[in-house]
Amino acid sequence: MNTRALNSLMLTVCPVLMILIWMLLEPLILGDIESGLEGRAQVAAYLELNSGKGALPYLINVPATFCLVATMLGIAYLGRSLQGSGAAFGSLSAAIFTVLIAIPIIGMGLSVSAMEMFGDGVHIETAITLDIIAESVFSGMPVFWALGIALLGLGLVMEKGFLPIWIGGLMLVSGLVGIPGVLALGEAGFIIWLITLVAAVASGVVLFMRRAQEY
């Protein structure tokens, strides 16, 4: 399997697996915390929910984080693949996503440490604070994700024929809307982020089909 084939698989499979794990599998297996909680109470309830589950939270969240990182790697490589008039914008997008990859890795490390401390019953308040920091690490990521997607979409639109024009257009529009919207629009902002994932999956499917036609 060459790099192009691997990249198409990352873009096609990893975003879908990530959503399935975090939105369906995790609530189904681990359960949900009580609604209406906010701040430290919400974080404490989440840690309490996971504390009695043994290795199960790790078996769910670690693969999901791997899928998130793989998705970002796939998007970065897609940006670097542009060689024509859209290459500059593709390279900028790739640089942004290459930097963003560090965020889920750091966040996962902090979250794992928080769960271990909470599970041991020692330094409970420190564990809660650590998990709050883990969540805060992600707070700026959606804006730069949207920026990277917008730049990639612009590059794809300019580099005609690399992918169907609607994929580049969808990335460009969702990215531009998402720069202010992913944080300001609440749940609607999350939908915008999902749209960027749909565009990423679509690009992976097209690349995979092209690769299959070469054989």
URFEN-V588479 format. One record per helix or strand. SS is the DSSP state (a for helix, b for strand). FROM is the first residue (numbers start at 1). TO is the last residue. If there is no record, write none. Layout:
ss=SS from=FROM to=TO
ss=SS from=FROM to=TO
This chain:
ss=a from=3 to=30
ss=a from=39 to=51
ss=a from=56 to=81
ss=a from=87 to=120
ss=a from=124 to=137
ss=a from=141 to=158
ss=a from=165 to=184
ss=a from=187 to=213
